[in-house]
Amino acid sequence: MSKQTYLTGITTTGTPHLGNYVGAVRPAIEASRIESNESYYFLADYHALIKSTDAELVRQSRLEIAATWLASGLDPDKVTFYRQSDIPEIPELTWMLTCMAAKGLLNRAHAYKALVQENVESGSADPDKGITMGLFSYPILMAADILMFKATKVPVGKDQIQHLEMTRDIAQRFNHHYGELLVIPEVVVEERTAVLSGLDGRKMSKSYNNTIPLFETEKKLRKSIMKIKTNSLEPGEPKDPDDSVVFEIYRAFCTDEEAAAMREDYAAGISWGDSKQRLFEKVNETLAEPREKYLQLMEKPSAIDDILEEGARKARIESRALMDQLRAATGISAKA
Ligand code: TRP
């Protein structure tokens, strides 16, 4: 198989939790260790501005997310790790792509349509009430992220498939007018991607307020785990591991042998208190070392920024070269 270029972005809103770790951070870091591929990982901080006007939250969450990836084992020498806003060519490409994107295409974006639908249902006179141009053209910014680095494979969640289709559509239109300059990417949907349940049994998500933060203190981690909802079976009564969030999270952190042993303990009637204690010990053992690294990084944000700047320096060698070509092709600059 020819060399592939993987690229994915992480929107910088919110503090990373166990669900993010199991579903996104850990698999991406494992993939980045495969030598034959090239990977680009970036913090989508311009995308964060669409979702939040809280400057402190955006600033803090950029550091937390960068520190999380680095502390979890991302090697910035092996991948290109940067932040979107350090690449001025991205907004420049966004504009060129905006001029290629049919408005009708963006009208059909699920995220936009859902908001319009909400407005209509609530009886608002304006179907576009509260919708910014940032939100409307979000898929074009995402297309620029992807096309800038000639990504061939883009791993994303199911909710992002449509954005990849739009990226391909916009790139094809650009190539039709200006020559084959943009690489058409393919989406990689991680069907198997683990989705962890949260404290209340629904999917772990910031919007449900049911998360277990990834790098909180040992004491707080234990407290969060003790809050996981269970049924009222008494100690000594057999319990069904497949119907338990406590087991589900344990499973995401343990080996196959440990899981088999725990299944037996459930059948033998382990108490919920003990099973939570065992879960806490397992998660804590896995996270203790990364947590140390995380805290060290967070104490020295300038070190995080140095790493991101070095990533941007590498990335900009590519982005400048591509933009030179695109400026010439579109007539913005003299012929190449
Ligand atoms: N929109 C993506 C999300 O919310 C984040 C993102 C921004 C992204 N730019 C990207 C993902 C480019 C993949 C490629 O999850």
py3Dmol code that shows the C-alpha trace and the ligand (Angstrom):
import py3Dmol

protein = """\
ATOM      1  CA  MET A   1       0.000   0.000   0.000  1.00  0.00           C
ATOM      2  CA  SER A   2       1.291   3.459  -0.807  1.00  0.00           C
ATOM      3  CA  LYS A   3       2.085   5.873   1.966  1.00  0.00           C
ATOM      4  CA  GLN A   4      -0.959   7.485   3.501  1.00  0.00           C
ATOM      5  CA  THR A   5      -1.270  10.879   5.101  1.00  0.00           C
ATOM      6  CA  TYR A   6      -3.605  10.862   8.102  1.00  0.00           C
ATOM      7  CA  LEU A   7      -4.993  14.098   9.444  1.00  0.00           C
ATOM      8  CA  THR A   8      -7.452  14.902  12.173  1.00  0.00           C
ATOM      9  CA  GLY A   9      -8.485  17.916  14.205  1.00  0.00           C
ATOM     10  CA  ILE A  10      -9.696  18.307  17.762  1.00  0.00           C
ATOM     11  CA  THR A  11     -11.983  21.209  18.559  1.00  0.00           C
ATOM     12  CA  THR A  12     -10.643  22.993  21.642  1.00  0.00           C
ATOM     13  CA  THR A  13     -13.693  23.341  23.819  1.00  0.00           C
ATOM     14  CA  GLY A  14     -13.899  21.570  27.151  1.00  0.00           C
ATOM     15  CA  THR A  15     -11.734  19.457  29.423  1.00  0.00           C
ATOM     16  CA  PRO A  16     -10.849  15.947  28.171  1.00  0.00           C
ATOM     17  CA  HIS A  17     -12.628  13.053  29.898  1.00  0.00           C
ATOM     18  CA  LEU A  18     -12.260   9.265  29.999  1.00  0.00           C
ATOM     19  CA  GLY A  19     -14.570   8.902  26.974  1.00  0.00           C
ATOM     20  CA  ASN A  20     -12.332  11.152  24.846  1.00  0.00           C
ATOM     21  CA  TYR A  21      -9.303   9.185  25.953  1.00  0.00           C
ATOM     22  CA  VAL A  22     -10.693   5.763  25.090  1.00  0.00           C
ATOM     23  CA  GLY A  23     -12.552   6.841  21.940  1.00  0.00           C
ATOM     24  CA  ALA A  24     -10.112   9.285  20.349  1.00  0.00           C
ATOM     25  CA  VAL A  25      -6.796  10.008  22.056  1.00  0.00           C
ATOM     26  CA  ARG A  26      -5.590   6.460  22.650  1.00  0.00           C
ATOM     27  CA  PRO A  27      -6.457   5.040  19.180  1.00  0.00           C
ATOM     28  CA  ALA A  28      -4.980   8.077  17.406  1.00  0.00           C
ATOM     29  CA  ILE A  29      -1.730   7.786  19.329  1.00  0.00           C
ATOM     30  CA  GLU A  30      -1.537   4.070  18.559  1.00  0.00           C
ATOM     31  CA  ALA A  31      -2.081   4.812  14.857  1.00  0.00           C
ATOM     32  CA  SER A  32       0.628   7.480  14.911  1.00  0.00           C
ATOM     33  CA  ARG A  33       3.178   4.841  15.962  1.00  0.00           C
ATOM     34  CA  ILE A  34       2.818   3.043  12.610  1.00  0.00           C
ATOM     35  CA  GLU A  35       5.987   4.222  10.938  1.00  0.00           C
ATOM     36  CA  SER A  36       4.900   3.974   7.316  1.00  0.00           C
ATOM     37  CA  ASN A  37       2.244   6.657   7.665  1.00  0.00           C
ATOM     38  CA  GLU A  38       2.530  10.368   8.009  1.00  0.00           C
ATOM     39  CA  SER A  39       0.196  11.989  10.552  1.00  0.00           C
ATOM     40  CA  TYR A  40      -1.040  15.480  11.185  1.00  0.00           C
ATOM     41  CA  TYR A  41      -2.880  16.212  14.434  1.00  0.00           C
ATOM     42  CA  PHE A  42      -4.011  19.699  15.196  1.00  0.00           C
ATOM     43  CA  LEU A  43      -5.990  21.771  17.661  1.00  0.00           C
ATOM     44  CA  ALA A  44      -8.936  23.275  15.825  1.00  0.00           C
ATOM     45  CA  ASP A  45      -9.023  26.533  17.749  1.00  0.00           C
ATOM     46  CA  TYR A  46     -10.664  28.557  14.974  1.00  0.00           C
ATOM     47  CA  HIS A  47     -13.431  25.976  15.065  1.00  0.00           C
ATOM     48  CA  ALA A  48     -13.696  26.566  18.822  1.00  0.00           C
ATOM     49  CA  LEU A  49     -14.655  30.203  18.153  1.00  0.00           C
ATOM     50  CA  ILE A  50     -17.815  28.978  16.430  1.00  0.00           C
ATOM     51  CA  LYS A  51     -18.927  27.211  19.590  1.00  0.00           C
ATOM     52  CA  SER A  52     -17.744  29.518  22.331  1.00  0.00           C
ATOM     53  CA  THR A  53     -17.207  33.234  22.913  1.00  0.00           C
ATOM     54  CA  ASP A  54     -15.575  32.531  26.268  1.00  0.00           C
ATOM     55  CA  ALA A  55     -11.942  33.525  25.590  1.00  0.00           C
ATOM     56  CA  GLU A  56     -10.637  32.031  28.816  1.00  0.00           C
ATOM     57  CA  LEU A  57     -12.305  28.703  28.079  1.00  0.00           C
ATOM     58  CA  VAL A  58     -10.813  28.601  24.589  1.00  0.00           C
ATOM     59  CA  ARG A  59      -7.351  29.513  25.903  1.00  0.00           C
ATOM     60  CA  GLN A  60      -7.487  27.024  28.778  1.00  0.00           C
ATOM     61  CA  SER A  61      -8.904  24.211  26.723  1.00  0.00           C
ATOM     62  CA  ARG A  62      -6.185  24.570  24.070  1.00  0.00           C
ATOM     63  CA  LEU A  63      -3.558  23.993  26.775  1.00  0.00           C
ATOM     64  CA  GLU A  64      -5.475  21.156  28.421  1.00  0.00           C
ATOM     65  CA  ILE A  65      -6.043  19.325  25.167  1.00  0.00           C
ATOM     66  CA  ALA A  66      -2.472  19.792  23.951  1.00  0.00           C
ATOM     67  CA  ALA A  67      -1.146  18.625  27.341  1.00  0.00           C
ATOM     68  CA  THR A  68      -3.495  15.622  27.264  1.00  0.00           C
ATOM     69  CA  TRP A  69      -2.215  14.426  23.906  1.00  0.00           C
ATOM     70  CA  LEU A  70       1.420  14.941  24.835  1.00  0.00           C
ATOM     71  CA  ALA A  71       1.048  13.340  28.271  1.00  0.00           C
ATOM     72  CA  SER A  72      -0.781  10.360  26.747  1.00  0.00           C
ATOM     73  CA  GLY A  73       2.220   9.571  24.581  1.00  0.00           C
ATOM     74  CA  LEU A  74       1.932  11.535  21.348  1.00  0.00           C
ATOM     75  CA  ASP A  75       5.461  11.986  20.029  1.00  0.00           C
ATOM     76  CA  PRO A  76       5.760  15.405  18.387  1.00  0.00           C
ATOM     77  CA  ASP A  77       8.882  14.253  16.537  1.00  0.00           C
ATOM     78  CA  LYS A  78       6.927  11.496  14.785  1.00  0.00           C
ATOM     79  CA  VAL A  79       3.807  13.461  13.879  1.00  0.00           C
ATOM     80  CA  THR A  80       3.107  17.045  12.986  1.00  0.00           C
ATOM     81  CA  PHE A  81       1.258  18.468  15.994  1.00  0.00           C
ATOM     82  CA  TYR A  82       0.188  22.098  15.716  1.00  0.00           C
ATOM     83  CA  ARG A  83      -2.613  24.497  16.170  1.00  0.00           C
ATOM     84  CA  GLN A  84      -4.780  25.671  13.335  1.00  0.00           C
ATOM     85  CA  SER A  85      -4.463  29.353  14.211  1.00  0.00           C
ATOM     86  CA  ASP A  86      -0.660  29.160  13.854  1.00  0.00           C
ATOM     87  CA  ILE A  87      -1.115  28.437  10.141  1.00  0.00           C
ATOM     88  CA  PRO A  88      -2.201  31.698   8.469  1.00  0.00           C
ATOM     89  CA  GLU A  89      -2.468  29.893   5.134  1.00  0.00           C
ATOM     90  CA  ILE A  90      -5.551  28.041   6.458  1.00  0.00           C
ATOM     91  CA  PRO A  91      -7.864  31.081   6.532  1.00  0.00           C
ATOM     92  CA  GLU A  92      -6.399  32.115   3.192  1.00  0.00           C
ATOM     93  CA  LEU A  93      -7.274  28.761   1.636  1.00  0.00           C
ATOM     94  CA  THR A  94     -10.657  28.925   3.359  1.00  0.00           C
ATOM     95  CA  TRP A  95     -11.487  31.993   1.301  1.00  0.00           C
ATOM     96  CA  MET A  96     -10.441  30.411  -1.975  1.00  0.00           C
ATOM     97  CA  LEU A  97     -12.587  27.398  -1.144  1.00  0.00           C
ATOM     98  CA  THR A  98     -15.485  29.605  -0.089  1.00  0.00           C
ATOM     99  CA  CYS A  99     -15.474  30.913  -3.660  1.00  0.00           C
ATOM    100  CA  MET A 100     -15.747  27.313  -4.920  1.00  0.00           C
ATOM    101  CA  ALA A 101     -18.413  26.108  -2.498  1.00  0.00           C
ATOM    102  CA  ALA A 102     -22.014  26.146  -3.699  1.00  0.00           C
ATOM    103  CA  LYS A 103     -24.237  27.821  -1.148  1.00  0.00           C
ATOM    104  CA  GLY A 104     -26.809  25.109  -1.779  1.00  0.00           C
ATOM    105  CA  LEU A 105     -24.257  22.498  -0.701  1.00  0.00           C
ATOM    106  CA  LEU A 106     -23.812  24.194   2.665  1.00  0.00           C
ATOM    107  CA  ASN A 107     -27.556  24.691   3.046  1.00  0.00           C
ATOM    108  CA  ARG A 108     -27.737  20.903   3.246  1.00  0.00           C
ATOM    109  CA  ALA A 109     -25.237  20.532   6.133  1.00  0.00           C
ATOM    110  CA  HIS A 110     -26.822  18.488   8.948  1.00  0.00           C
ATOM    111  CA  ALA A 111     -25.601  20.759  11.749  1.00  0.00           C
ATOM    112  CA  TYR A 112     -26.986  23.868  10.064  1.00  0.00           C
ATOM    113  CA  LYS A 113     -30.252  22.200   9.099  1.00  0.00           C
ATOM    114  CA  ALA A 114     -30.793  20.998  12.660  1.00  0.00           C
ATOM    115  CA  LEU A 115     -30.581  24.559  13.973  1.00  0.00           C
ATOM    116  CA  VAL A 116     -32.937  25.873  11.311  1.00  0.00           C
ATOM    117  CA  GLN A 117     -35.342  23.099  12.214  1.00  0.00           C
ATOM    118  CA  GLU A 118     -35.204  24.112  15.890  1.00  0.00           C
ATOM    119  CA  ASN A 119     -36.013  27.706  14.945  1.00  0.00           C
ATOM    120  CA  VAL A 120     -38.926  26.635  12.787  1.00  0.00           C
ATOM    121  CA  GLU A 121     -40.297  24.355  15.487  1.00  0.00           C
ATOM    122  CA  SER A 122     -40.067  27.031  18.151  1.00  0.00           C
ATOM    123  CA  GLY A 123     -42.137  29.293  15.901  1.00  0.00           C
ATOM    124  CA  SER A 124     -39.395  31.874  15.288  1.00  0.00           C
ATOM    125  CA  ALA A 125     -40.069  34.339  12.462  1.00  0.00           C
ATOM    126  CA  ASP A 126     -36.453  33.979  11.287  1.00  0.00           C
ATOM    127  CA  PRO A 127     -35.322  30.429  10.486  1.00  0.00           C
ATOM    128  CA  ASP A 128     -31.675  31.580  10.695  1.00  0.00           C
ATOM    129  CA  LYS A 129     -32.075  33.108  14.137  1.00  0.00           C
ATOM    130  CA  GLY A 130     -28.847  32.910  16.174  1.00  0.00           C
ATOM    131  CA  ILE A 131     -26.915  31.210  13.366  1.00  0.00           C
ATOM    132  CA  THR A 132     -23.568  32.800  12.512  1.00  0.00           C
ATOM    133  CA  MET A 133     -21.727  32.660   9.206  1.00  0.00           C
ATOM    134  CA  GLY A 134     -19.022  30.831  11.161  1.00  0.00           C
ATOM    135  CA  LEU A 135     -21.396  27.993  11.870  1.00  0.00           C
ATOM    136  CA  PHE A 136     -22.802  28.050   8.340  1.00  0.00           C
ATOM    137  CA  SER A 137     -19.386  27.867   6.674  1.00  0.00           C
ATOM    138  CA  TYR A 138     -17.768  25.597   9.284  1.00  0.00           C
ATOM    139  CA  PRO A 139     -17.399  22.777   6.701  1.00  0.00           C
ATOM    140  CA  ILE A 140     -15.326  25.040   4.440  1.00  0.00           C
ATOM    141  CA  LEU A 141     -12.831  25.799   7.203  1.00  0.00           C
ATOM    142  CA  MET A 142     -12.648  22.075   7.834  1.00  0.00           C
ATOM    143  CA  ALA A 143     -12.061  21.452   4.116  1.00  0.00           C
ATOM    144  CA  ALA A 144      -9.147  23.907   4.208  1.00  0.00           C
ATOM    145  CA  ASP A 145      -7.635  22.059   7.205  1.00  0.00           C
ATOM    146  CA  ILE A 146      -7.728  18.817   5.274  1.00  0.00           C
ATOM    147  CA  LEU A 147      -6.747  19.970   1.779  1.00  0.00           C
ATOM    148  CA  MET A 148      -3.868  22.117   3.036  1.00  0.00           C
ATOM    149  CA  PHE A 149      -1.810  19.087   4.016  1.00  0.00           C
ATOM    150  CA  LYS A 150      -2.836  16.781   1.168  1.00  0.00           C
ATOM    151  CA  ALA A 151      -4.442  14.359   3.590  1.00  0.00           C
ATOM    152  CA  THR A 152      -5.455  11.060   2.006  1.00  0.00           C
ATOM    153  CA  LYS A 153      -7.188   9.595   5.080  1.00  0.00           C
ATOM    154  CA  VAL A 154      -9.251  11.499   7.616  1.00  0.00           C
ATOM    155  CA  PRO A 155     -10.360   9.541  10.715  1.00  0.00           C
ATOM    156  CA  VAL A 156     -13.522  11.072  12.154  1.00  0.00           C
ATOM    157  CA  GLY A 157     -16.722  10.191  13.958  1.00  0.00           C
ATOM    158  CA  LYS A 158     -19.892   9.378  12.031  1.00  0.00           C
ATOM    159  CA  ASP A 159     -21.239  12.903  12.512  1.00  0.00           C
ATOM    160  CA  GLN A 160     -18.409  14.234  10.334  1.00  0.00           C
ATOM    161  CA  ILE A 161     -18.895  12.045   7.237  1.00  0.00           C
ATOM    162  CA  GLN A 162     -20.918  14.693   5.459  1.00  0.00           C
ATOM    163  CA  HIS A 163     -18.144  17.244   6.002  1.00  0.00           C
ATOM    164  CA  LEU A 164     -15.729  14.948   4.205  1.00  0.00           C
ATOM    165  CA  GLU A 165     -18.150  14.599   1.286  1.00  0.00           C
ATOM    166  CA  MET A 166     -18.330  18.377   1.100  1.00  0.00           C
ATOM    167  CA  THR A 167     -14.540  18.623   1.207  1.00  0.00           C
ATOM    168  CA  ARG A 168     -14.264  16.279  -1.753  1.00  0.00           C
ATOM    169  CA  ASP A 169     -16.941  18.154  -3.676  1.00  0.00           C
ATOM    170  CA  ILE A 170     -15.296  21.536  -3.110  1.00  0.00           C
ATOM    171  CA  ALA A 171     -11.822  20.213  -3.969  1.00  0.00           C
ATOM    172  CA  GLN A 172     -13.078  18.652  -7.189  1.00  0.00           C
ATOM    173  CA  ARG A 173     -14.608  21.936  -8.243  1.00  0.00           C
ATOM    174  CA  PHE A 174     -11.353  23.746  -7.507  1.00  0.00           C
ATOM    175  CA  ASN A 175      -9.365  21.202  -9.510  1.00  0.00           C
ATOM    176  CA  HIS A 176     -11.836  21.461 -12.387  1.00  0.00           C
ATOM    177  CA  HIS A 177     -11.211  25.203 -12.664  1.00  0.00           C
ATOM    178  CA  TYR A 178      -7.535  25.451 -11.806  1.00  0.00           C
ATOM    179  CA  GLY A 179      -5.887  22.068 -12.444  1.00  0.00           C
ATOM    180  CA  GLU A 180      -5.247  18.994 -10.315  1.00  0.00           C
ATOM    181  CA  LEU A 181      -3.678  20.772  -7.345  1.00  0.00           C
ATOM    182  CA  LEU A 182      -5.745  19.479  -4.449  1.00  0.00           C
ATOM    183  CA  VAL A 183      -5.628  15.897  -3.212  1.00  0.00           C
ATOM    184  CA  ILE A 184      -9.065  14.321  -2.800  1.00  0.00           C
ATOM    185  CA  PRO A 185      -9.237  12.811   0.716  1.00  0.00           C
ATOM    186  CA  GLU A 186     -11.052   9.735   1.952  1.00  0.00           C
ATOM    187  CA  VAL A 187     -12.983   9.469   5.172  1.00  0.00           C
ATOM    188  CA  VAL A 188     -12.069   6.773   7.692  1.00  0.00           C
ATOM    189  CA  VAL A 189     -14.971   6.027   9.999  1.00  0.00           C
ATOM    190  CA  GLU A 190     -13.938   4.145  13.078  1.00  0.00           C
ATOM    191  CA  GLU A 191     -17.004   1.912  13.381  1.00  0.00           C
ATOM    192  CA  ARG A 192     -15.494   0.110  16.319  1.00  0.00           C
ATOM    193  CA  THR A 193     -14.590   3.274  18.153  1.00  0.00           C
ATOM    194  CA  ALA A 194     -15.368   2.687  21.747  1.00  0.00           C
ATOM    195  CA  VAL A 195     -18.074   4.916  23.104  1.00  0.00           C
ATOM    196  CA  LEU A 196     -17.943   4.919  26.890  1.00  0.00           C
ATOM    197  CA  SER A 197     -21.001   5.394  29.051  1.00  0.00           C
ATOM    198  CA  GLY A 198     -20.968   8.109  31.683  1.00  0.00           C
ATOM    199  CA  LEU A 199     -21.957   8.300  35.350  1.00  0.00           C
ATOM    200  CA  ASP A 200     -25.677   8.074  34.588  1.00  0.00           C
ATOM    201  CA  GLY A 201     -25.435   5.330  31.957  1.00  0.00           C
ATOM    202  CA  ARG A 202     -25.899   7.627  28.944  1.00  0.00           C
ATOM    203  CA  LYS A 203     -22.991   8.225  26.551  1.00  0.00           C
ATOM    204  CA  MET A 204     -20.197  10.049  28.398  1.00  0.00           C
ATOM    205  CA  SER A 205     -20.452  13.599  27.140  1.00  0.00           C
ATOM    206  CA  LYS A 206     -19.847  17.087  28.402  1.00  0.00           C
ATOM    207  CA  SER A 207     -23.346  18.060  27.322  1.00  0.00           C
ATOM    208  CA  TYR A 208     -24.881  15.458  29.657  1.00  0.00           C
ATOM    209  CA  ASN A 209     -22.689  16.548  32.547  1.00  0.00           C
ATOM    210  CA  ASN A 210     -21.902  12.901  33.311  1.00  0.00           C
ATOM    211  CA  THR A 211     -18.164  12.747  32.586  1.00  0.00           C
ATOM    212  CA  ILE A 212     -15.177  11.527  34.544  1.00  0.00           C
ATOM    213  CA  PRO A 213     -12.412  14.046  33.828  1.00  0.00           C
ATOM    214  CA  LEU A 214      -9.220  12.381  32.634  1.00  0.00           C
ATOM    215  CA  PHE A 215      -6.555  13.994  34.759  1.00  0.00           C
ATOM    216  CA  GLU A 216      -8.274  15.097  37.929  1.00  0.00           C
ATOM    217  CA  THR A 217      -6.546  14.249  41.235  1.00  0.00           C
ATOM    218  CA  GLU A 218      -6.502  10.691  42.504  1.00  0.00           C
ATOM    219  CA  LYS A 219      -8.947  11.603  45.230  1.00  0.00           C
ATOM    220  CA  LYS A 220     -11.402  13.215  42.837  1.00  0.00           C
ATOM    221  CA  LEU A 221     -11.078  10.350  40.386  1.00  0.00           C
ATOM    222  CA  ARG A 222     -12.078   7.924  43.138  1.00  0.00           C
ATOM    223  CA  LYS A 223     -14.991  10.140  44.111  1.00  0.00           C
ATOM    224  CA  SER A 224     -16.235  10.340  40.506  1.00  0.00           C
ATOM    225  CA  ILE A 225     -16.024   6.579  40.080  1.00  0.00           C
ATOM    226  CA  MET A 226     -17.988   6.014  43.296  1.00  0.00           C
ATOM    227  CA  LYS A 227     -20.797   8.106  41.751  1.00  0.00           C
ATOM    228  CA  ILE A 228     -21.367   5.739  38.813  1.00  0.00           C
ATOM    229  CA  LYS A 229     -24.999   4.629  38.823  1.00  0.00           C
ATOM    230  CA  THR A 230     -25.577   0.938  39.610  1.00  0.00           C
ATOM    231  CA  ASN A 231     -28.619  -1.214  40.283  1.00  0.00           C
ATOM    232  CA  SER A 232     -29.637  -2.187  43.822  1.00  0.00           C
ATOM    233  CA  LEU A 233     -28.274  -5.755  43.892  1.00  0.00           C
ATOM    234  CA  GLU A 234     -26.750  -6.591  47.283  1.00  0.00           C
ATOM    235  CA  PRO A 235     -23.251  -7.980  47.927  1.00  0.00           C
ATOM    236  CA  GLY A 236     -23.340 -11.723  47.316  1.00  0.00           C
ATOM    237  CA  GLU A 237     -25.965 -11.488  44.576  1.00  0.00           C
ATOM    238  CA  PRO A 238     -24.664 -12.344  41.069  1.00  0.00           C
ATOM    239  CA  LYS A 239     -24.351  -9.309  38.800  1.00  0.00           C
ATOM    240  CA  ASP A 240     -24.394  -8.987  35.013  1.00  0.00           C
ATOM    241  CA  PRO A 241     -21.141  -7.388  33.815  1.00  0.00           C
ATOM    242  CA  ASP A 242     -22.698  -6.635  30.418  1.00  0.00           C
ATOM    243  CA  ASP A 243     -25.294  -4.466  32.070  1.00  0.00           C
ATOM    244  CA  SER A 244     -22.856  -2.400  34.139  1.00  0.00           C
ATOM    245  CA  VAL A 245     -21.077   0.871  33.425  1.00  0.00           C
ATOM    246  CA  VAL A 246     -18.537  -0.057  36.112  1.00  0.00           C
ATOM    247  CA  PHE A 247     -17.534  -3.156  34.154  1.00  0.00           C
ATOM    248  CA  GLU A 248     -17.713  -1.344  30.816  1.00  0.00           C
ATOM    249  CA  ILE A 249     -15.157   1.244  31.891  1.00  0.00           C
ATOM    250  CA  TYR A 250     -12.992  -1.414  33.554  1.00  0.00           C
ATOM    251  CA  ARG A 251     -13.032  -3.323  30.263  1.00  0.00           C
ATOM    252  CA  ALA A 252     -11.704  -0.286  28.411  1.00  0.00           C
ATOM    253  CA  PHE A 253      -8.603  -0.255  30.611  1.00  0.00           C
ATOM    254  CA  CYS A 254      -7.818  -3.900  31.426  1.00  0.00           C
ATOM    255  CA  THR A 255      -6.342  -6.916  29.653  1.00  0.00           C
ATOM    256  CA  ASP A 256      -8.472  -9.827  28.373  1.00  0.00           C
ATOM    257  CA  GLU A 257      -7.383 -11.977  31.345  1.00  0.00           C
ATOM    258  CA  GLU A 258      -8.335  -9.289  33.850  1.00  0.00           C
ATOM    259  CA  ALA A 259     -11.724  -8.948  32.179  1.00  0.00           C
ATOM    260  CA  ALA A 260     -12.334 -12.701  32.386  1.00  0.00           C
ATOM    261  CA  ALA A 261     -11.383 -12.730  36.085  1.00  0.00           C
ATOM    262  CA  MET A 262     -13.665  -9.787  36.772  1.00  0.00           C
ATOM    263  CA  ARG A 263     -16.567 -11.528  35.000  1.00  0.00           C
ATOM    264  CA  GLU A 264     -16.169 -14.411  37.427  1.00  0.00           C
ATOM    265  CA  ASP A 265     -16.172 -12.017  40.369  1.00  0.00           C
ATOM    266  CA  TYR A 266     -19.405 -10.465  39.100  1.00  0.00           C
ATOM    267  CA  ALA A 267     -20.973 -13.925  38.841  1.00  0.00           C
ATOM    268  CA  ALA A 268     -19.786 -14.655  42.377  1.00  0.00           C
ATOM    269  CA  GLY A 269     -21.516 -11.527  43.655  1.00  0.00           C
ATOM    270  CA  ILE A 270     -18.785  -8.921  44.156  1.00  0.00           C
ATOM    271  CA  SER A 271     -20.291  -5.827  45.840  1.00  0.00           C
ATOM    272  CA  TRP A 272     -20.695  -2.616  43.834  1.00  0.00           C
ATOM    273  CA  GLY A 273     -18.401  -0.874  46.314  1.00  0.00           C
ATOM    274  CA  ASP A 274     -15.619  -3.385  45.735  1.00  0.00           C
ATOM    275  CA  SER A 275     -16.083  -3.424  41.972  1.00  0.00           C
ATOM    276  CA  LYS A 276     -15.824   0.372  41.916  1.00  0.00           C
ATOM    277  CA  GLN A 277     -12.717   0.264  44.077  1.00  0.00           C
ATOM    278  CA  ARG A 278     -11.141  -2.203  41.626  1.00  0.00           C
ATOM    279  CA  LEU A 279     -12.133   0.032  38.711  1.00  0.00           C
ATOM    280  CA  PHE A 280     -10.593   3.033  40.442  1.00  0.00           C
ATOM    281  CA  GLU A 281      -7.327   1.149  41.062  1.00  0.00           C
ATOM    282  CA  LYS A 282      -7.139   0.043  37.430  1.00  0.00           C
ATOM    283  CA  VAL A 283      -7.841   3.475  35.931  1.00  0.00           C
ATOM    284  CA  ASN A 284      -5.563   5.146  38.430  1.00  0.00           C
ATOM    285  CA  GLU A 285      -2.729   2.750  37.681  1.00  0.00           C
ATOM    286  CA  THR A 286      -3.063   3.465  33.947  1.00  0.00           C
ATOM    287  CA  LEU A 287      -3.320   7.207  34.335  1.00  0.00           C
ATOM    288  CA  ALA A 288      -0.867   7.866  37.177  1.00  0.00           C
ATOM    289  CA  GLU A 289       2.153   8.401  34.970  1.00  0.00           C
ATOM    290  CA  PRO A 290       0.437  10.426  32.233  1.00  0.00           C
ATOM    291  CA  ARG A 291      -1.242  12.491  34.983  1.00  0.00           C
ATOM    292  CA  GLU A 292       2.187  13.425  36.382  1.00  0.00           C
ATOM    293  CA  LYS A 293       3.338  14.470  32.921  1.00  0.00           C
ATOM    294  CA  TYR A 294       0.104  16.349  32.342  1.00  0.00           C
ATOM    295  CA  LEU A 295       0.487  18.339  35.566  1.00  0.00           C
ATOM    296  CA  GLN A 296       4.088  19.159  34.742  1.00  0.00           C
ATOM    297  CA  LEU A 297       3.092  20.400  31.301  1.00  0.00           C
ATOM    298  CA  MET A 298       0.196  22.457  32.664  1.00  0.00           C
ATOM    299  CA  GLU A 299       2.552  24.131  35.108  1.00  0.00           C
ATOM    300  CA  LYS A 300       4.638  25.336  32.210  1.00  0.00           C
ATOM    301  CA  PRO A 301       2.305  26.371  29.408  1.00  0.00           C
ATOM    302  CA  SER A 302       5.199  27.999  27.547  1.00  0.00           C
ATOM    303  CA  ALA A 303       6.696  24.524  27.029  1.00  0.00           C
ATOM    304  CA  ILE A 304       3.434  23.382  25.435  1.00  0.00           C
ATOM    305  CA  ASP A 305       3.423  26.398  23.180  1.00  0.00           C
ATOM    306  CA  ASP A 306       7.046  25.748  22.185  1.00  0.00           C
ATOM    307  CA  ILE A 307       6.083  22.259  21.025  1.00  0.00           C
ATOM    308  CA  LEU A 308       3.082  23.600  19.109  1.00  0.00           C
ATOM    309  CA  GLU A 309       5.201  26.313  17.517  1.00  0.00           C
ATOM    310  CA  GLU A 310       7.741  23.784  16.369  1.00  0.00           C
ATOM    311  CA  GLY A 311       4.850  21.777  14.881  1.00  0.00           C
ATOM    312  CA  ALA A 312       3.596  24.875  13.095  1.00  0.00           C
ATOM    313  CA  ARG A 313       7.065  25.550  11.730  1.00  0.00           C
ATOM    314  CA  LYS A 314       7.106  22.081  10.157  1.00  0.00           C
ATOM    315  CA  ALA A 315       3.534  22.400   8.922  1.00  0.00           C
ATOM    316  CA  ARG A 316       4.096  25.805   7.358  1.00  0.00           C
ATOM    317  CA  ILE A 317       6.785  24.466   5.055  1.00  0.00           C
ATOM    318  CA  GLU A 318       3.959  22.501   3.427  1.00  0.00           C
ATOM    319  CA  SER A 319       1.242  25.112   3.683  1.00  0.00           C
ATOM    320  CA  ARG A 320       3.397  27.884   2.197  1.00  0.00           C
ATOM    321  CA  ALA A 321       4.393  25.708  -0.723  1.00  0.00           C
ATOM    322  CA  LEU A 322       0.808  24.757  -1.514  1.00  0.00           C
ATOM    323  CA  MET A 323      -0.471  28.332  -1.201  1.00  0.00           C
ATOM    324  CA  ASP A 324       2.241  29.571  -3.578  1.00  0.00           C
ATOM    325  CA  GLN A 325       0.923  27.123  -6.143  1.00  0.00           C
ATOM    326  CA  LEU A 326      -2.701  28.032  -5.509  1.00  0.00           C
ATOM    327  CA  ARG A 327      -2.051  31.774  -5.653  1.00  0.00           C
ATOM    328  CA  ALA A 328      -0.371  31.329  -9.033  1.00  0.00           C
ATOM    329  CA  ALA A 329      -3.119  29.032 -10.301  1.00  0.00           C
ATOM    330  CA  THR A 330      -5.925  31.421  -9.329  1.00  0.00           C
ATOM    331  CA  GLY A 331      -4.202  34.516 -10.759  1.00  0.00           C
ATOM    332  CA  ILE A 332      -3.610  36.153  -7.391  1.00  0.00           C
ATOM    333  CA  SER A 333       0.129  36.061  -8.030  1.00  0.00           C
ATOM    334  CA  ALA A 334       2.292  35.951 -11.178  1.00  0.00           C
ATOM    335  CA  LYS A 335       2.435  32.667 -13.087  1.00  0.00           C
ATOM    336  CA  ALA A 336       4.654  30.095 -11.377  1.00  0.00           C
TER     337      ALA A 336
END
"""
ligand_1 = """\
15
LIG
N -15.067 19.194 13.041
C -14.304 18.230 13.761
C -15.072 17.781 15.008
O -15.849 18.534 15.542
C -12.955 18.792 14.164
C -12.167 19.131 12.956
C -11.875 20.378 12.495
C -11.587 18.211 12.041
N -11.121 20.310 11.367
C -10.935 18.986 11.060
C -11.569 16.822 11.969
C -10.272 18.399 9.989
C -10.890 16.221 10.891
C -10.251 17.014 9.924
O -14.859 16.677 15.458
"""
view = py3Dmol.view(width=600, height=400)
view.addModel(protein, "pdb")
view.setStyle({"model": 0}, {"cartoon": {"style": "trace"}})
view.addModel(ligand_1, "xyz")
view.setStyle({"model": 1}, {"stick": {}})
view.zoomTo()
view.show()
